Amino acid sequence: MKAVTVAAAAGKSAPAKHMAWIPAGEFAMGSNDFYPEERPVHRVAVDGFWIDEHPVTVAEFRRFVRATGYVTWAERAPDAADYPDADPALLIPGSLVFHQASGPVDLRDFRNWWRWTTGAQWRHPDGPDSTLHGRELHPVTHVAYRDAEAYAVWAGKELPTEAQWEYAARGGLEGKIFCWGDEFAPRGKMMANTWQGEFPWENLMLDHYERTSPVKRFPPNGYGLFDMTGNVWEWTADFFAPRHADDTARSCCTPRNPRVASPDQSYDRAAPGAHIPRRVIKGGSHLCAPNYCLRYRPAARQAEAIDTTTSHLGFRCVVNGQRSGET
């Protein structure tokens, strides 16, 4: 089943350019075969909705900033009240930037490849000396949840729920590992921008990209959506919970349009910033590799604190509502 694009909207155009119509339906959400937080597999029903064909690009985000004067989270000095244990001298604008290791490292310590970089933000994705030249069609990065939400409101859209995102990512395929099927590289063809080799030091670049790639450089899924796998992680509207709620076990009816609207289960009490709620991010990124993060799959999910900004985190938007003829 293919997406209804702007050019073929059967009597009603998309609410914005480069959006695809996802028809209402049911699907098996989650996976029992990989990480614990993806369990249990459960049936979910979703109403039809429009979704961006690709992650929001640098060029699109720049139009938003120019129109509104918006200042992103990474450009603002952190409020000392939000980080009472932090050294005040370190409360300066910046973001996390990936740095490739020179050899094998302890994968339990993310500091071996992530560096807090003063001056890193969406305009300077690799640090203060980097620019956006040649990256206009790359996904925008270094956006916190509030930044993504602000863009969505300006554009007359919303961030997708986790169920919407996963349903769209599956592209009409039921129970497959990847957005395109069960084989990672069918006939040797790279289907997405992910990490090939031993993370975080050996990047074989079989997909021809070292970091982010321009959108739409890899094949779309069955709904005509690009970059639902890899490139950048994407924010969703749902708060994180350690496991999916198996509502079907307690009810005769399939849950419709589920959403985790409470932050109660999202806090990581054992980590710094334990008071900061976490949202679900989906899709994996160009840094995901089998030896460290096999999360470039529709069912995969990860918790991310809402104040997080990194060089591999972006978003896309949805518009809820019926298309003509859809019931």
Number of C-alpha atoms within 10 A of each C-alpha: 12 16 23 21 21 17 12 13 15 12 9 14 18 21 19 16 12 15 24 30 30 26 23 14 13 18 20 18 23 26 22 13 12 14 16 14 19 19 20 17 18 19 17 23 20 20 17 20 20 28 29 22 25 23 27 23 20 20 15 15 19 17 11 17 13 9 10 11 10 13 10 19 22 25 19 13 12 17 11 13 8 11 15 10 10 12 9 12 6 12 15 16 18 25 28 24 22 21 14 15 14 11 10 12 14 9 13 8 9 12 13 17 18 17 14 16 19 18 20 25 29 27 20 19 25 22 20 14 9 13 13 16 8 8 17 16 17 21 29 30 26 28 28 24 26 14 21 24 20 17 23 20 12 12 13 12 21 21 25 26 22 26 24 25 25 24 26 29 28 27 24 22 20 14 18 16 20 23 31 22 16 11 13 17 12 11 7 9 11 16 22 26 30 29 28 20 15 15 22 25 15 15 18 13 14 15 17 10 17 16 18 21 22 20 19 16 12 17 14 22 25 18 22 21 29 21 29 31 29 26 30 33 32 30 30 25 22 23 25 28 20 14 13 18 14 16 15 13 10 7 9 8 12 18 17 14 15 17 15 20 12 12 15 12 14 23 21 16 10 7 8 11 16 13 14 17 20 25 25 24 27 29 26 29 28 23 26 23 20 14 13 14 15 15 24 30 23 26 32 25 24 20 21 23 22 18 17 17 27 27 26 25 24 27 29 26 28 24 23 15 12 16 21 11 8 10 9
